[in-house]
Amino acid sequence: MALEVTKEMVVGSLIPILVYWVYSGLYTVFGQFFNNYRLHPKEDEDTKNLVSKGTVIRGVLSQQFLSTIIINLLHMATNSGTGASSGQSTSLVVITRQIVVALLVHDTYQYFVHRCLHQNKFLYKHVHSKHHRLIVNYAYGAFYNHPVEGFLLDVIGSPLAIYASGMSPLTSAVFSSFSIMKSVDDHCGFWIPWNPFQMLFTNNVAYHDVHHQLYGGKYNFAQPFFPFWDKILGTYMDYRVEKREGGGFQLRPIKESKD
């Protein structure tokens, strides 16, 4: 069977990349004018992080390029764009059920893979520690990670949720774009009370920022939507968001790490 690149595959590859950079770009512009919403002082992005912003940008672009090639090769090999027929029912009930299934599968897969990347010392040292070079998060660093982690979380994770739910190509495109925006938002570094992502989800930018701090590295593994696995399995660290002297906000953990 000949491998063929289709228009749907090309568009499906470009949309997530475009969504990622447009949405993270909006936060970059936002940060030039609204420093009072930051969870960390702006200068901490350069002084506390262990990798330069130029390296992060190059790393994310490389990761997106590699992921796009792998995903399209998988699509060509299986002769399928999303694992669902474009002629599926557009019933609101069906679409709602598909989205719920995708959310649950996505969060479950991400939690256990993410936790494994932390608890396995070899995987953390050689794979996941790359992402944690960003102690002070910013939006376009959301997908800065090791290629192995990118493969596990991005190449396998989202398609797994889409296939399991049986989404149509249109629904899967919306779901993928929403997931990317949520991940970017979780790494944006701004606490914005009127932000829909931060209003509707308790697993938000503050929740994930705790995980990137030294005291929270063994907690708050859940991503990107709901914290239920952390709460069920005892890896949840509660926190308060407080006004920081000099402007902006800061996090104060309520449950201190015993390790």
N, C-alpha and C positions, 0 to 999 in steps of 0.2 A: 504494500500500500504506500503510495507516494505521500510524503509529508508536504502539507500545503499551509501557507500562511494566509489567513483570511482577514478581511477587513474588520470583522468583529474582534479578532484577536489583537490587531493593531490598536484599535480604538480602546479596547479593554485594558491594554497595557499602558496607554498614554494617560487615560483619565486618572488613575490613582496617583501617578507621578505629578500630574498637574495639580490635583487637589492638595497633595502634600505641600508643594512649594508655594502655591497661592495662599493657603491657609497659614502656613508658618510665616510667610512674608507679611501677612496682615499683622501678625503679632510682633514682628520685627519693627514695623512702622509704629504700632501701638506703643511699643516700649520707648520710643523717642519722645513721647509726650506725657505718658502716664506712669511715671516711676512710683507714684504712691500706691500702686496696686501690686508691686513686686513682693515676692516672698523672700527675696534676698537682695541686698544692695547690688546695683548693676555692676560695680567693679569686681564683685565676687565671681562673676562669670569668667574673668581672666585670671584672678589671683588664686582661686580655690580649685578650679578645674585642672585636670592633669593632661589636657589635650587642647590644642589651639582650635579656634573656630574654622580656620582654613582647612585643617586636617579633618574636622567633622564634616564640612561640606563635601570634600572630596570623597570621604568614606561613605557618606549617604548616597552620593551619585553612583559610586562604584557598586554599592549594594543594590541599588535600584536597577542598574544595568544588568547585573548578574541574575537577580531575581526574575527580571523580565524574560531573559533568555531561557532560564530553567522552566518557568511557568509555561511559556509558549511551546517549548519542546514537549512538555507533558501534555499540553492540549493537542498538539499535532499527533503525538503518539496514540492518544486515546480518541482522536478525531472528535473532540468535544470542546466547546468553549466554556461551559460551566457545569455540565453534568445534568442540565435540565433543558427541556424542550421550550423553544420560543413560543409554542402554541399552547402553553399552559393556561389554566384558568386564572383570570385576574380578579377573582372574588376577593373581597376584603378579608373575609374569614380565612381563606387559604393563605393569602399573603401574610396575615398576622401570625398564623400558626407557623409558617416558614421562618419568619423573623424570630419568633420566640425560640424555636428549635436551634436556629443558627446562633443566637445569643448564648444559649446554654452550652452548646457544643464548643463554641469559641472560648468562652470563659473557662470551662472545665479543662480543655486542652492547654490553654495558656497558663493556667495556674500550676498544673503539675509539671509542665516542662520548665517553667520559670523557677519553680521551687527546686527542681532537680539541678538546674544550672547553678543554683546557690549552694546547695547542700553537698554536691559532689565536688570535692576540692580540686580535682583535675579540671573538670569542666569550668568551674568558676575561674581558676587561674588562667587557663588557656583560651577560654571562650567568652564567658559573660563579663569578666572584669573589664573588658574593653568598653562596654556600655556604661559601666560605673566609674569610668574616668570623668564622667560628667557628674559632679557632686551638686553643682548648681545648674539645674536644667534650663534649657531654652528650647523654643518650639522646633527649630529645624534640626535639633539633635535627637529627636524622638526615635529615628531609625538608624542612629549611629550604633552599629554593633558588629560583631564578628560574622563573617560569611556563614559559618556553621549555625550560629544563632538565627541569622536571617533566614536560612533555609528551613530551620525547624519551626520558627514562629510565623514567618510571612509566607513562604512558599507552600508549607504544609497546612498551617493553622487556618487561615481564612478559607482556602479552597475546601478544606475538610468540612468546615461549618456550612459552606454553600452546597456541597454535594449531599451532606447529611440532611439538609432541609429541603432539597429538591427545588431550589429557587429557579425562576426564569432568568434569562440573561439581564433583563432590565432590573428586576428586583435585586439580583446579585450585585449589579453595578452600584445601585443605591446603597446597599448594605456595606460593600467594600469601601465606598467613599465615606460613609458615616463612620466606619471603624477607624479609618485613617485620620479623619478629623478629630475623633475622640482621643486617639493616641497622641496626636500633636498637641491637643488641648491639655492632656495630662502632663506634658513636659514643658508647657509654655512658661512656667515660672511666675504667673500672675494670678492673684486671688481676686476674682471679679464676681461679686455677689449676684449681679444681673446676667451673668453668662449662663445660657441654657444648659450647657454641659455640666456646669458646676452647681446649678440649681437642682437639676433632675437626678444627678448621680452622686451618691456619697463616695463612690470610688472615683475621685477627681484629682485635680492637680495637687491639692494639699495632701491627699491620701498617698499619692505616689511619691511626692517629695519626701515624705517621712521615710519611705523605703530607700531613697538615695542618700540619706544621712547615715553616719556611722552607727548611731543608736538604733536605727531602724532597718538595718540590712538583713535581719532575719525575720522581718515582719512585712505585712502588706504586700504579699506576692501577687494577689489577685489583680488581673487586668484583662481587658480594659473597661469592662462595664460594671460589674457588681462585686461586692466584697464577701459574698456568702461563703466561699470556700475558706477564706481566712478565718471567718467567725466560727465555722463548723470545726475546723481542724486546729484552732488555737494559735494561729499565726497573725492575729489581728492586733495592731497597736493603735489605741485611740489617741487623740491629740486635740489641742485647741489652737485656733487661729487667733492671734493677738496683734494689736497694733504695735509696731516697732517704733521705738524712740528715734526720731529723725526722719520718719516717714516710711510708709509701706507696712508690710505685715511680717510676722514670724510665726513659726510653729513651735508649740510646746507639747512634747509627748506626755500623756497622762499615765501610760504604762511604761515604766522604764525597763530596758532590757536587762536581764539578769546575767547575761554572758559578757 
